[in-house]
């Protein structure tokens, strides 16, 4: 039952990420919304019905199972020891990052020109750090969620945060798919609280879509960065006194 529950909970997340409600599923399958809600709440699916719902998401049951088994979603943060090891070895950090994004070990090795021995050595390091379980055939089971939050002022933050943020902003936003908006105004603290809640919700939705896209082949995805930020701020340059002229 535990495996069934994990599979159905993953299916629910996939539907949410795709913007599909129980009503949408009910209409597509010719059932009532109440029936769909009951099926999900009782975790009772025939294979035929499960296949039909997966098809709505352009997925196979095998894809859903892979997503469900891939990771323990409860682990979102690394230990200081784990971060220290990654911060001290940029190549290992890059390898781990690509595993988090759904790459298979053999695909990473081919793309980065690594020998079998080099790839296995990295996998063994990550296994010793308890970041992955190294399985037969060099298969990998991640032991952390795909969207890992860096420790505040931790080893990774101290080494890379400033450089990552600056590199992101310096890259420019005049390319397809890029979007930069900046707004500044005087608002109430209530409005500030509302905006913070909206930003947190958008971040959650982004992460849910990321987990859904992990099932795609690397060639069907592209690297993106999303920065969400809001804080009390005033551009003092607007209010500086004009320099006096003689």
PyMOL commands that set and color helices and strands:
alter all, ss='L'
color gray80, all
select helices_A, chain A and resi 2-17+22-29+33-42+47-56+61-70+80-87+90-100+105-112+116-128+136-138+155-170+189-213+218-220+236-239
alter helices_A, ss='H'
color red, helices_A
select strands_A, chain A and resi 132-135+139-142
alter strands_A, ss='S'
color yellow, strands_A
deselect
rebuild
show_as cartoon
